[in-house]
Amino acid sequence: TELRLSGSSGPGCTDLYQTLYVAAIPEPPPGPWLAAFATQTDPFDPLRFETHVVRIDPDAPAVETMLCLPTEYPQSIAGGPDGSIWTTWLPSLRFNPSNLEFESILLDDLYDAGLDSVWGVAIDPVDGAAYYAGSHLDRSILTNVGSIIRRDPVTDLYAPYVEEESLQAFERIAADPAGSIAAVAGDGVSFSDRLLRVDP
């Protein structure tokens, strides 16, 4: 169930896009489960995209929508040790289906920390830090540089973590149970990707 409320508080409709979404989130099952993206166009409006964050129960082949938002270009999805689900690109967000916490990740914060394009997110299972992978334009050499930034789990502040000029982008990122970071990256020349272990 989704209730959409939109409106403007003054003349000129300058804040028309300040929208509130109210959604009923199904209670997660007690055991392990998988989360995934399912993107589709609205059958009544082919220019409107919807992204469903779905829950897949590995014990019973069933898929259930947990959250549906109008969106475009979903890139990656990750799970945190507290049960939160993190997604990137438009929109980038964090939500927890157990306690209904919801946070929209501001792209300006990611830009300010050094990412012009955001392609992936991974959550450190040890301390809960979020790592965002992508690239930024280095204006001194007029090319993209592969970058990873880190969001501190205590202060929620973003800071540069890794930059690699030989790579044009970190396209995907993952964290293993010990907290080690791995990333898929491309150099923009050979049109091939490589799997890298990130050791800052």
C-alpha positions in Angstrom: 0.0 0.0 0.0 1.4 3.4 -0.9 -0.1 6.8 -0.2 1.4 9.8 -2.1 0.9 13.3 -0.9 2.3 16.3 -2.9 1.8 20.0 -2.6 3.1 23.5 -2.4 3.2 25.8 0.6 3.4 29.1 -1.2 3.0 30.9 -4.5 5.1 29.8 -7.4 5.0 26.1 -6.6 8.7 26.3 -5.6 8.5 23.3 -3.3 6.0 21.2 -5.3 8.4 18.3 -5.2 8.5 18.1 -1.4 6.6 14.8 -1.4 5.8 12.5 1.4 5.5 8.7 0.8 3.8 6.5 3.2 4.2 2.8 2.7 3.3 -0.4 4.6 6.5 -2.5 4.9 6.0 -6.2 5.4 7.6 -7.6 8.5 10.8 -9.5 7.6 10.9 -13.3 8.2 12.9 -14.5 11.3 15.5 -16.4 9.2 17.9 -15.4 6.5 16.5 -13.9 3.3 17.8 -12.1 0.2 17.1 -8.5 -1.0 17.1 -7.5 -4.6 16.0 -4.8 -7.1 13.1 -5.3 -9.5 12.7 -2.4 -11.9 9.7 -1.9 -14.2 7.9 0.8 -16.1 4.4 1.9 -15.0 2.0 0.1 -17.4 -0.1 3.3 -17.5 2.9 5.7 -18.0 5.8 4.1 -19.9 8.1 7.1 -19.0 7.6 6.5 -15.3 10.0 3.9 -13.7 9.4 2.1 -10.5 11.9 0.2 -8.5 10.8 -2.5 -6.1 13.1 -3.6 -3.3 12.0 -7.2 -2.9 12.5 -9.8 -0.3 13.3 -13.4 -1.5 12.8 -16.2 1.0 15.4 -18.9 0.2 13.3 -21.6 1.9 10.2 -21.0 0.0 10.4 -19.6 -3.6 8.4 -16.5 -2.9 9.1 -12.8 -3.7 7.5 -10.0 -1.8 7.9 -6.3 -2.4 9.1 -4.5 0.7 9.4 -1.0 -0.8 8.4 0.6 -4.1 9.6 4.0 -5.2 9.4 6.0 -8.4 13.0 5.9 -9.5 15.5 5.4 -12.3 18.9 3.8 -12.7 19.1 1.6 -9.6 22.7 0.5 -9.5 23.4 -1.6 -6.4 22.0 -2.9 -3.2 23.7 -3.9 0.1 22.7 -5.1 3.5 24.0 -3.8 6.8 24.7 -5.8 10.1 21.7 -4.1 11.7 19.3 -5.3 9.0 19.3 -2.1 7.0 19.2 -2.1 3.2 21.2 0.4 1.3 20.7 1.3 -2.4 22.3 3.6 -4.9 21.8 5.8 -7.5 18.5 7.5 -8.1 17.5 7.4 -5.3 20.3 6.4 -2.9 18.7 5.4 0.3 18.9 3.4 3.5 15.9 1.7 5.1 15.4 -0.9 7.8 12.3 -3.1 7.4 12.5 -4.2 11.0 12.3 -0.8 12.8 11.1 1.3 9.8 14.1 3.7 9.8 14.3 5.5 6.4 17.0 7.8 5.2 17.5 9.4 1.8 21.2 9.7 1.0 21.9 13.2 -0.4 23.9 13.1 -3.5 25.4 16.5 -2.6 27.0 14.8 0.4 28.5 12.2 -1.9 29.7 14.8 -4.4 31.3 16.9 -1.6 33.2 13.9 -0.4 34.6 13.2 -3.9 32.1 11.2 -6.0 30.6 12.7 -9.2 29.1 9.3 -10.2 28.0 6.7 -7.7 27.8 3.1 -8.9 28.0 0.9 -5.8 27.6 0.6 -2.0 28.9 -1.9 0.5 28.5 -2.0 4.2 31.3 -3.2 6.5 29.8 -6.0 8.6 32.3 -5.3 11.4 31.6 -1.6 12.2 28.7 -0.7 9.9 30.6 1.9 7.8 29.2 2.5 4.4 31.5 2.6 1.4 30.4 4.2 -1.9 32.2 3.4 -5.1 32.3 5.4 -8.3 34.4 8.2 -9.9 35.0 11.9 -10.0 36.3 14.2 -12.7 39.9 15.3 -12.0 39.9 18.6 -13.7 43.7 18.9 -13.7 44.0 15.9 -16.1 40.4 16.1 -17.5 39.6 12.5 -16.9 37.6 10.4 -14.5 39.4 8.9 -11.5 38.2 5.8 -9.6 37.1 6.8 -6.1 35.7 5.2 -3.0 34.4 7.2 -0.1 33.6 6.1 3.4 30.6 7.1 5.6 31.5 6.9 9.3 28.9 4.8 11.2 29.0 7.0 14.3 29.2 10.6 12.9 27.5 9.9 9.5 30.3 12.1 7.9 31.7 11.2 4.5 35.4 11.2 3.7 37.6 10.1 0.8 38.8 6.6 1.2 40.6 5.4 -2.0 41.5 7.2 -5.2 43.1 5.5 -8.2 44.1 7.5 -11.2 44.8 4.4 -13.3 41.1 3.4 -13.1 38.3 5.5 -14.5 35.7 4.1 -12.0 35.0 1.6 -9.3 31.8 0.1 -10.6 30.8 -2.4 -7.9 32.0 -2.9 -4.3 31.6 -5.6 -1.7 32.7 -6.2 1.9 33.4 -9.7 3.2 32.6 -10.8 6.8 36.0 -9.7 8.0 35.5 -6.2 6.7 37.9 -6.5 3.7 36.8 -4.5 0.7 36.8 -5.8 -2.9 35.8 -3.8 -6.0 35.2 -4.2 -9.7 36.9 -1.5 -11.7 37.5 -0.5 -15.3 40.3 1.5 -16.9 38.1 3.0 -19.6 40.5 1.9 -22.3 40.5 -1.9 -22.6 36.7 -2.2 -21.9 37.5 -4.9 -19.4 36.8 -5.0 -15.8 39.1 -6.3 -13.0 38.4 -7.5 -9.5 40.5 -5.7 -7.0 41.2 -6.0 -3.3 41.2 -2.5 -1.7 44.0 -2.0 0.8 44.0 1.6 1.9 
